[in-house]
């Protein structure tokens, strides 16, 4: 891993840790703010993995990102003095000349750092006025949930995923209420998205739910689920709610783990993105 990439990992981790320490259990909402799902300004493709997490963390009013050259090709000029955001492009290449002991082409990673700017940093940008009632796509979220095929029982007193029975338990929607930071609907869907992310970790799907032998391993899965809930909430225009009160007791566990392992946030983001891709495929 080169120095530039390691530096980016370190700074991303430090920013996440700072958010957690400052905001406590509410760090996720503060991190995401009113951001839109980030996409490439030229291709329209959504950013994935850690790049999704990095760009959401910038809390910009537009979801469109691109390099200086990309904006220029679209006839837009980045304003003078604007600071870029670094993202990572990672790819596994196969050698055309070298093979391993089995005769298969040797594989080697290629990693590049790109400097991108948000649409809000371009000359003449006018922020789109949002009407949250129109953007709150409950029907689309319901279709996403139903298409998963997950068994969900809406008659429980708490929210959970039981991997042994491969079932999600949820209180009925009427049991959720408005809080200072989120509406009833946002709290409901944010919680359900969290459990649905756990559901993707079953051995028959992404096979992520290994036997948890430590509090840190349990905390890592909770972080994956929170990021998965965050990404889904942003995708459907639903404001992500605060981290569930039931999960705040794990905050210190994965906060310390994040400090100890600078790549943990990258690993968790990659697993959350993998979960979203699995759900999208359904």
C-alpha positions, 0 to 999 in steps of 0.5 A: 500500500503506497503512502498516499493511500495509507494517508487517505485511510488514516484521515478517513478513519480520524474523521469517523472517530472524531464524529463518533466521539463528538456526537456519541450515539448520534454520529451516523446522522451527523456524518450523513446530514442531508447528503444525496447518494453520490454519483459520477457526474459524467456516467451517472454511476453510483460510487461504491464501497469506501468512496461512497462513505467518503463522499457522503461524509463531505455532506454536500448539497448535491450528489454529483461528483467529478474530477476537474476535467470531468466538470470541464467536459460538461461545460462547468468550471470548478470555482477558484480555491475549492478544495478537492476530495480524494477517492480511491480506484481499486482494480485487480489486474491479470498479468499477460506474461507471468503465471502462478504454479497452476499456470493461471495468470498472476494477479496484482492489485492496482490502486489510484487516487483521484481528486474530485469536486462536488457540483456545489463547488462549480460556478453558477451552482444553485441548490435544488429545493427539496420537498421531503414529502415528495422525496420520501419514497415509501412505496419504493422502499416497500418494494425493495423490502418485499423483493428481498424475500426476507421473512419479517414478522411485524408483531415483536416488541423489539427489532432483531434478526435471528440467523438460526431461524433466518427471520427478522422480527420487527415491532409494528409500524404503529409502535414507532414514534417521532423523535427529535431527529426523525419522523415515525417513518424514518425510525421505522425504515431505518430500523428495518434496513438495519435488520435487513443488512444483518439478514444479508450476512446469512450463510446462504447469502453473503456468509458474513455472520461468523461466530462472534467470539469477541465484543469487537466482532459483534461491534463490527457487524453492528457497524456494517448494519448501521452503514447498510441502513444509512446507504439504503435510507439515502438511496430512498430519500429517507433521512437516516435516524440516529443509531438505535438506542439498543446499539449504543452500548456497542459504540465504545467497542467498535470505536476502540477497534476503529482506532486500533485498526485503521482499515476497519472502516474500509472493511465495514464499508465494503461489507455494507456495500456488498450487502446493498449489491445483494439486495439490489440484485433481488 
